[in-house]
Amino acid sequence: MIFLVELHLMQSQSNMKKAEISIYLALTLGIVLSLVLTLVEGARQSAIKMQIECVTDMGLHSVFAEYHRELLSQYDLFFIDTSYGREFPSLANTEQHLNSFMEYNFNPAMLLFTFQVKDWLSIYTQNLSFSEYSIATDEKGNVVKRQILQYMRDKYLINDFIQANENKRLVTDNHLHETNISSEKQRLRDQINAEMSERNIRENEDNTDNTVEIPSDQVNQVKGMSLIPYIITSQEKVSRKLINPTEYVSGRELLIGTGIPKIHQEDFNAQDEIFIGEYLIEKCGYYLKEKEKMNAVLKYQLEYILAGKGNDYDNLSLIANRLLLMREASNMMYLWSNSAKSAEAETAAAMISAIALIPEAEPAIKQLILLTWATAESICDLKVLYKGGKVPIMKSDQTWQLSFLQFCLGVTSSDQNQRNSTGQGYLDYLRILLLMQSPEEKMMRFFDVMEMDIRNTEDNENFQLDGCLDSLTMEAIFKSHYGYQYSIKRFYSYE
């Protein structure tokens, strides 16, 4: 009996110990579960943050991967066309593309599985906008200029083009680009005619015809009309393609962005303009070398950039006139410095003034002969240039073409300079004109050329350069169905 009681007490104590262990586990399990759930929720928050950052970066990478293929192919430039082949460009299109990329990466399982999949992060975009963005045409073309300079600096050294700057300095130092001898010719002509009239009055002669014939004076009449028929013999080869400039960048109202971001801002200098000029020569066509791609709207694109007229013929003619003025000034400087040729003109002037009985007009007649001679030589120079020959900026005895006899006989062509291996060709003179042109005007007209040619390619009929993005700053707010909200800001651009 006593044994049974002791055994029962021992079993009761054992049951009490088992009960104590179960309560302890129950108490500790709550703490452990709280810790586990806290860790899980912390992991969820970290995963949400990480996924937002990764998805944002992937989305922006995808948007910037949609660069315009024709801009890259023809001009080696990276830009996002916000029209995406539609009629009008819009930032809303790019925002929509970015949002769709991010939504796909937030919920890739929805597209991979047909059955319901539990999303432990459940993130969605509440708001997305571009607070800053640079458009290609912003700041008078400096956005494009930045990319051009990066391309040219990576490809060339400035020493490759230093001669172009030296040629430009030679022109500007001697004021060849701003000297117009036409007004001086007219002044001398008026002076000679006035002295002829006075002589007729003194001699009581008929005053109806008071003109004095100057050797090869017909060359002065050429300047009053198009030079092209006089300097280019094969007229059927001259392009007469037309455009409407108001349809392109320089002639219409443009969309405006926020400009170049601070990280990319820089001061452009004279050396940069040399690079810009060489880039235009590399990418554009001109007389003697039209653009290789058959989709070029204008054949003489460099001439359009310099002249800005709506057809090839007028642009070519205007550039020829500018080159004629430059050549006249240079040739006149040579004639004034050459005593032998000045003496020939003086002898002719003495004979003409003696025949006309106006010896007091001899100095004016001499100067008019020299100026006309310079014009005849200049027309001869242009014929050489437009045949692909070379004409030095400053003439010498060896490079002068027309003798005084040839000038008097009205000769305006010579093959002497085509045998010269030194001097500047037609493209070199275009380089000089590009370096002297206003940077803003140069870029705007180049944008016209870009739009012309890209619109002439498949699926790009409505292309607008002022609808192309170079950089953007994105601000977005993301939410999770688990109650979390995060904001993020990212800047992306083409380097």
Summary of the structure (lengths in Angstrom):
residues: 495
radius of gyration: 39.7
end to end distance: 98.4
largest distance: 178.8
contacts: 1478
relative contact order: 0.16
helix: 60%
strand: 9%
